[in-house]
Each structure stands twice: as C-alpha cells, then as structure tokens.
Amino acid sequence: MMWGNGNNMAWGWPVGLLILAAVVVLVVWAIRAFAGGPDRGGRGGDGPVDSGRGERSQARQILDDRFAKGELNEVEYRERLKVLNDKAR
C-alpha cells in the first residue's frame, strides 16, 4: 500500500500555495480593517476634528453632510462646528 506517495502528490504544492495566499490576504485584510483611517471605520476616526492631514472626524463628516443636505443653515453649522473644535482641544 502507498500512503500519500502516489500520483496525488502533484496537487500538494498548488494547494499549499493557495493556502499561503489565503493567509496573506487574510492578514492584509485584518490589518486594513483594524488600523484603517476614518474612511474605513477603523480607530482613526476617533481623533480630533481636524488632524492637520486633511482627515476629518466622523462627527465633522456628519455635520458637513447635514449642512450640504440643507438640514442646517449657516449659523447652526458654524455654531456646531465651533463646539466640535472646542471639544477637540
């Protein structure tokens, strides 16, 4: 009897290569999901209103969206923006 030394050994290296590729993709996905910026839902959106690199907090994005939709007038927008900036300090 042959125990694993037969003709099926040719499939061993492609399957191993696919498993290795799947592990690499999983690790890359996990890193991007947990260390992502504010757009990806990672921890980067919990910082100040404006971090100086062009990034905005989730609260600032919501405020900007509401102003763009017309839910807030300019006075309300500026008041709430001032409150956000005061909290970020």
DSSP file (Angstrom, degrees, kcal/mol; ACC not computed):
  #  RESIDUE AA STRUCTURE BP1 BP2  ACC     N-H-->O    O-->H-N    N-H-->O    O-->H-N    TCO  KAPPA ALPHA  PHI   PSI    X-CA   Y-CA   Z-CA
    1    1 A M              0   0    0      0, 0.0     2,-0.5     0, 0.0     0, 0.0   0.000 360.0 360.0 360.0 145.7    0.0    0.0    0.0
    2    2 A M        -     0   0    0      2,-0.0     2,-0.8     1,-0.0     4,-0.1  -0.931 360.0-160.3-108.0 128.9    1.0    3.5   -0.7
    3    3 A W  S    S-     0   0    0     -2,-0.5    -1,-0.0     1,-0.1     0, 0.0  -0.730  75.8 -37.2-108.7  81.4    0.3    6.1    2.0
    4    4 A G  S    S+     0   0    0     -2,-0.8    -1,-0.1     1,-0.0    -2,-0.0   0.525 114.8  99.8  85.3   6.2    0.4    9.5    0.3
    5    5 A N        +     0   0    0      3,-0.0    -2,-0.1     4,-0.0    -1,-0.0   0.143  62.9  97.2-107.2  19.8    3.3    8.7   -2.0
    6    6 A G  S >  S-     0   0    0     -4,-0.1     3,-1.1     1,-0.0    -3,-0.0   0.171  97.5 -61.5 -90.8-152.1    1.2    8.1   -5.1
    7    7 A N  G >  S+     0   0    0      1,-0.2     3,-1.1     2,-0.1     4,-0.1   0.687 119.1  73.3 -70.9 -20.3    0.1   10.1   -8.1
    8    8 A N  G >   +     0   0    0      1,-0.2     3,-1.3     2,-0.1     4,-0.3   0.482  69.3  89.5 -77.6  -0.7   -1.8   12.7   -6.0
    9    9 A M  G X> S+     0   0    0     -3,-1.1     3,-1.3     1,-0.3     4,-0.5   0.732  72.5  72.4 -67.9 -20.5    1.4   14.3   -4.7
   10   10 A A  G <4 S+     0   0    0     -3,-1.1    -1,-0.3     1,-0.3     3,-0.2   0.765  93.7  55.2 -65.6 -23.5    1.4   16.7   -7.7
   11   11 A W  G <> S+     0   0    0     -3,-1.3     4,-1.7     1,-0.2    -1,-0.3   0.554  87.9  83.3 -83.7  -8.4   -1.5   18.5   -6.1
   12   12 A G  H <> S+     0   0    0     -3,-1.3     4,-2.1    -4,-0.3    -1,-0.2   0.925  89.5  44.3 -64.4 -48.2    0.4   19.2   -2.9
   13   13 A W  H  X S+     0   0    0     -4,-0.5     4,-2.2    -3,-0.2    -1,-0.2   0.876 112.6  49.6 -72.8 -36.5    2.3   22.3   -3.9
   14   14 A P  H  > S+     0   0    0      0, 0.0     4,-2.3     0, 0.0    -1,-0.2   0.915 113.2  47.6 -66.8 -38.1   -0.6   24.2   -5.6
   15   15 A V  H  X S+     0   0    0     -4,-1.7     4,-2.3     2,-0.2    -2,-0.2   0.922 112.4  49.2 -66.1 -42.5   -2.9   23.6   -2.7
   16   16 A G  H  X S+     0   0    0     -4,-2.1     4,-2.2    -5,-0.2    -1,-0.2   0.891 110.6  51.1 -61.2 -39.9   -0.1   24.7   -0.3
   17   17 A L  H  X S+     0   0    0     -4,-2.2     4,-2.4     2,-0.2    -2,-0.2   0.890 109.7  49.8 -65.3 -40.6    0.4   27.8   -2.4
   18   18 A L  H  X S+     0   0    0     -4,-2.3     4,-2.4     2,-0.2    -2,-0.2   0.898 110.6  49.7 -65.4 -40.1   -3.3   28.6   -2.4
   19   19 A I  H  X S+     0   0    0     -4,-2.3     4,-2.1     2,-0.2    -2,-0.2   0.913 111.0  49.5 -64.3 -42.3   -3.4   28.2    1.4
   20   20 A L  H  X S+     0   0    0     -4,-2.2     4,-2.2     2,-0.2    -2,-0.2   0.915 111.2  49.1 -62.1 -43.5   -0.4   30.5    1.8
   21   21 A A  H  X S+     0   0    0     -4,-2.4     4,-2.5     1,-0.2    -2,-0.2   0.898 109.9  52.1 -63.6 -40.1   -2.0   33.1   -0.5
   22   22 A A  H  X S+     0   0    0     -4,-2.4     4,-2.3     1,-0.2    -1,-0.2   0.891 109.0  49.8 -63.9 -39.1   -5.3   32.9    1.5
   23   23 A V  H  X S+     0   0    0     -4,-2.1     4,-2.3     2,-0.2    -1,-0.2   0.914 110.9  49.4 -65.7 -42.4   -3.4   33.5    4.8
   24   24 A V  H  X S+     0   0    0     -4,-2.2     4,-2.4     2,-0.2    -2,-0.2   0.921 111.8  48.3 -62.8 -44.2   -1.6   36.5    3.3
   25   25 A V  H  X S+     0   0    0     -4,-2.5     4,-2.6     1,-0.2    -1,-0.2   0.905 111.2  51.1 -63.2 -41.2   -4.8   38.0    2.0
   26   26 A L  H  X S+     0   0    0     -4,-2.3     4,-2.4     2,-0.2    -2,-0.2   0.902 110.8  47.9 -63.0 -42.1   -6.5   37.4    5.4
   27   27 A V  H  X S+     0   0    0     -4,-2.3     4,-2.3     2,-0.2    -2,-0.2   0.919 112.5  48.4 -65.9 -43.5   -3.6   39.2    7.3
   28   28 A V  H  X S+     0   0    0     -4,-2.4     4,-2.3     1,-0.2    -2,-0.2   0.919 112.4  49.3 -63.0 -43.1   -3.7   42.2    4.9
   29   29 A W  H  X S+     0   0    0     -4,-2.6     4,-2.4     1,-0.2    -2,-0.2   0.919 110.8  49.8 -61.4 -44.2   -7.4   42.4    5.3
   30   30 A A  H  X S+     0   0    0     -4,-2.4     4,-2.2     1,-0.2     5,-0.3   0.901 111.0  49.1 -63.7 -41.6   -7.2   42.3    9.1
   31   31 A I  H  X S+     0   0    0     -4,-2.3     4,-2.0     1,-0.2    -1,-0.2   0.927 114.2  45.1 -64.0 -44.8   -4.5   45.0    9.2
   32   32 A R  H  < S+     0   0    0     -4,-2.3     4,-0.3     1,-0.2    -2,-0.2   0.852 114.2  49.7 -68.5 -33.7   -6.5   47.3    6.9
   33   33 A A  H  < S+     0   0    0     -4,-2.4     3,-0.2    -5,-0.2    -2,-0.2   0.893 120.1  33.2 -73.0 -39.9   -9.8   46.7    8.8
   34   34 A F  H  < S+     0   0    0     -4,-2.2     9,-0.6    -5,-0.2    -2,-0.2   0.693 127.4  36.5 -93.3 -19.5   -8.4   47.3   12.3
   35   35 A A  S  < S+     0   0    0     -4,-2.0    -1,-0.2    -5,-0.3    -2,-0.2   0.116  89.4 129.9-117.3  20.4   -5.8   50.0   11.5
   36   36 A G        -     0   0    0     -4,-0.3     8,-1.2    -3,-0.2     9,-0.1  -0.151  57.6-106.2 -73.2 168.8   -7.7   51.8    8.8
   37   37 A G    > > -     0   0    0      6,-0.1     5,-1.4     7,-0.1     3,-1.1  -0.023  49.5 -75.9 -81.5-169.1   -8.3   55.5    8.6
   38   38 A P  G > 5S+     0   0    0      0, 0.0     3,-0.5     0, 0.0     7,-0.1   0.765 128.3  58.1 -65.2 -25.6  -11.5   57.4    9.3
   39   39 A D  G 3 5S+     0   0    0      1,-0.2    -3,-0.0     2,-0.1    16,-0.0   0.703 105.1  50.3 -76.5 -19.4  -13.0   56.3    5.9
   40   40 A R  G < 5S-     0   0    0     -3,-1.1    -1,-0.2    -8,-0.1    -4,-0.1   0.455 112.9-110.0-100.9  -1.1  -12.6   52.6    6.7
   41   41 A G  T < 5S+     0   0    0     -3,-0.5    -2,-0.1    -4,-0.5    -4,-0.1   0.620  74.0 132.6  84.2  11.1  -14.3   52.6   10.1
   42   42 A G  S > <S-     0   0    0     -5,-1.4     3,-0.9   -10,-0.1    -7,-0.1   0.032  78.2 -80.4 -79.7-164.4  -11.0   51.9   11.9
   43   43 A R  G >  S+     0   0    0     -9,-0.6     3,-1.5     1,-0.2    -6,-0.1   0.557 110.5  87.7 -78.8  -7.6   -9.8   53.7   15.0
   44   44 A G  G >  S+     0   0    0     -8,-1.2     3,-0.8     1,-0.3    -1,-0.2   0.705  77.8  64.1 -67.1 -19.6   -8.5   56.7   13.0
   45   45 A G  G <  S+     0   0    0     -3,-0.9    13,-1.1    -8,-0.3    14,-0.3   0.466  84.3  75.2 -83.9  -0.7  -11.9   58.5   13.1
   46   46 A D  G <  S+     0   0    0     -3,-1.5    -1,-0.2    11,-0.1    -2,-0.1   0.419  79.4  93.0 -90.0   2.2  -11.9   58.9   16.9
   47   47 A G  S <  S-     0   0    0     -3,-0.8     4,-0.0     1,-0.2    -3,-0.0   0.153  87.2 -48.6 -82.7-161.1   -9.3   61.7   16.9
   48   48 A P        -     0   0    0      0, 0.0     3,-0.3     0, 0.0    -1,-0.2  -0.062  59.2 -98.7 -67.1 172.3   -9.7   65.5   16.8
   49   49 A V  S    S+     0   0    0      1,-0.3     8,-1.1    35,-0.3     2,-0.4   0.906 113.3  15.4 -61.3 -43.4  -12.0   67.3   14.3
   50   50 A D  B     -A   56   0A   0      6,-0.2    -1,-0.3    35,-0.1     6,-0.2  -0.953  63.6-169.6-135.9 114.9   -9.1   68.1   12.0
   51   51 A S        -     0   0    0      4,-1.1     5,-0.1    -2,-0.4    -1,-0.1   0.477  48.7-109.3 -85.8  -1.0   -5.8   66.3   12.5
   52   52 A G  S    S+     0   0    0      3,-0.3    -1,-0.1     1,-0.0    -2,-0.0   0.346 105.1  85.8  91.7  -8.3   -3.8   68.5   10.1
   53   53 A R  S    S-     0   0    0      2,-0.2     3,-0.1     0, 0.0    -3,-0.0   0.161 114.6 -93.8-109.5  16.9   -3.5   65.9    7.4
   54   54 A G  S    S+     0   0    0      1,-0.3     2,-0.3     0, 0.0    -4,-0.0   0.506  85.8 131.9  85.6   4.2   -6.8   66.6    5.7
   55   55 A E        -     0   0    0    -11,-0.0    -4,-1.1   -17,-0.0    -3,-0.3  -0.653  40.0-157.4 -90.9 147.9   -8.7   64.0    7.7
   56   56 A R  B     -A   50   0A   0     -2,-0.3    -6,-0.2    -6,-0.2    -7,-0.1  -0.913  18.2-113.6-122.9 151.2  -12.0   64.7    9.5
   57   57 A S     >  -     0   0    0     -8,-1.1     4,-2.1    -2,-0.3     5,-0.1  -0.276  33.0-108.0 -72.9 167.4  -13.7   63.0   12.4
   58   58 A Q  H  > S+     0   0    0    -13,-1.1     4,-2.4     1,-0.2     5,-0.2   0.886 120.7  54.5 -64.8 -38.4  -16.9   61.2   11.9
   59   59 A A  H  > S+     0   0    0    -14,-0.3     4,-2.4     1,-0.2    -1,-0.2   0.908 108.5  48.7 -62.0 -41.5  -18.8   63.9   13.8
   60   60 A R  H  > S+     0   0    0      2,-0.2     4,-2.7     1,-0.2    -1,-0.2   0.892 110.1  51.7 -66.2 -39.1  -17.3   66.6   11.4
   61   61 A Q  H  X S+     0   0    0     -4,-2.1     4,-2.5     2,-0.2    -2,-0.2   0.914 110.5  48.0 -63.5 -42.4  -18.3   64.4    8.4
   62   62 A I  H  X S+     0   0    0     -4,-2.4     4,-2.5     2,-0.2    -2,-0.2   0.922 112.1  49.7 -63.8 -43.3  -21.9   64.1    9.6
   63   63 A L  H  X S+     0   0    0     -4,-2.4     4,-2.1     1,-0.2    -2,-0.2   0.925 111.9  48.0 -61.1 -45.3  -22.0   67.9   10.3
   64   64 A D  H  X S+     0   0    0     -4,-2.7     4,-2.4     1,-0.2    -1,-0.2   0.898 111.8  50.2 -62.5 -40.4  -20.7   68.6    6.8
   65   65 A D  H  X S+     0   0    0     -4,-2.5     4,-2.0     2,-0.2    -2,-0.2   0.911 110.1  49.5 -65.0 -42.4  -23.2   66.2    5.2
   66   66 A R  H  X>S+     0   0    0     -4,-2.5     5,-2.1     1,-0.2     6,-0.9   0.884 112.1  48.4 -65.2 -37.7  -26.2   67.7    7.1
   67   67 A F  H ><5S+     0   0    0     -4,-2.1     3,-0.7     4,-0.2    -1,-0.2   0.906 111.0  50.8 -66.8 -40.7  -25.1   71.2    6.0
   68   68 A A  H 3<5S+     0   0    0     -4,-2.4    -2,-0.2     1,-0.2    -1,-0.2   0.842 108.7  51.7 -66.3 -33.0  -24.8   70.0    2.4
   69   69 A K  H 3<5S-     0   0    0     -4,-2.0    -1,-0.2    -5,-0.2    -2,-0.2   0.615 116.9-113.8 -78.4 -12.1  -28.2   68.5    2.5
   70   70 A G  T <<5S+     0   0    0     -3,-0.7    -3,-0.2    -4,-0.6    -2,-0.1   0.570  82.4 123.5  90.3  10.0  -29.7   71.7    3.8
   71   71 A E  S   <S+     0   0    0     -5,-2.1     2,-0.4    -6,-0.2    -4,-0.2   0.763  75.3  41.6 -73.3 -24.6  -30.7   70.4    7.2
   72   72 A L  S    S-     0   0    0     -6,-0.9    -2,-0.2    -9,-0.1     2,-0.1  -0.948  78.8-138.1-121.7 142.2  -28.6   73.1    8.9
   73   73 A N     >  -     0   0    0     -2,-0.4     4,-2.4     1,-0.1     5,-0.2  -0.381  38.9 -94.9 -86.6 178.8  -28.4   76.7    7.9
   74   74 A E  H  > S+     0   0    0      1,-0.2     4,-2.5     2,-0.2     5,-0.2   0.868 123.0  52.0 -65.3 -37.4  -25.0   78.5    8.0
   75   75 A V  H  > S+     0   0    0      2,-0.2     4,-2.3     1,-0.2    -1,-0.2   0.945 112.4  44.9 -65.0 -47.8  -25.4   79.9   11.5
   76   76 A E  H  > S+     0   0    0      1,-0.2     4,-2.5     2,-0.2     5,-0.2   0.907 112.8  52.7 -61.8 -41.6  -26.3   76.5   13.0
   77   77 A Y  H  X S+     0   0    0     -4,-2.4     4,-2.4     1,-0.2    -2,-0.2   0.935 110.9  45.5 -60.4 -47.5  -23.4   74.9   11.1
   78   78 A R  H  X S+     0   0    0     -4,-2.5     4,-2.2     2,-0.2    -1,-0.2   0.882 112.4  51.5 -66.8 -37.7  -20.8   77.4   12.4
   79   79 A E  H  X S+     0   0    0     -4,-2.3     4,-1.9     2,-0.2    -1,-0.2   0.939 113.7  43.6 -62.8 -46.7  -22.1   77.1   16.0
   80   80 A R  H  X S+     0   0    0     -4,-2.5     4,-2.3     1,-0.2    -2,-0.2   0.860 111.8  53.7 -69.2 -34.5  -21.9   73.3   15.9
   81   81 A L  H  X S+     0   0    0     -4,-2.4     4,-2.5    -5,-0.2    -1,-0.2   0.900 107.4  51.6 -64.2 -40.1  -18.5   73.4   14.2
   82   82 A K  H  X S+     0   0    0     -4,-2.2     4,-2.3     2,-0.2    -2,-0.2   0.906 108.8  50.9 -62.5 -41.6  -17.2   75.7   16.9
   83   83 A V  H  X S+     0   0    0     -4,-1.9     4,-2.1     2,-0.2    -2,-0.2   0.920 110.6  49.1 -62.0 -43.9  -18.5   73.3   19.6
   84   84 A L  H  X S+     0   0    0     -4,-2.3     4,-1.6     1,-0.2   -35,-0.3   0.916 111.4  48.7 -62.1 -43.0  -16.7   70.4   17.8
   85   85 A N  H  X S+     0   0    0     -4,-2.5     4,-0.7     1,-0.2    -1,-0.2   0.877 110.4  51.4 -66.0 -36.7  -13.4   72.4   17.6
   86   86 A D  H >< S+     0   0    0     -4,-2.3     3,-0.6     1,-0.2    -1,-0.2   0.888 110.3  49.1 -66.3 -38.6  -13.7   73.3   21.3
   87   87 A K  H 3< S+     0   0    0     -4,-2.1    -1,-0.2     1,-0.2    -2,-0.2   0.800 104.1  60.3 -70.0 -28.4  -14.1   69.7   22.3
   88   88 A A  H 3<        0   0    0     -4,-1.6    -1,-0.2     1,-0.3    -2,-0.2   0.699 360.0 360.0 -73.8 -18.4  -11.2   68.6   20.1
   89   89 A R    <<        0   0    0     -4,-0.7    -1,-0.3    -3,-0.6    -2,-0.2   0.467 360.0 360.0 -85.1 360.0   -8.8   70.7   22.1
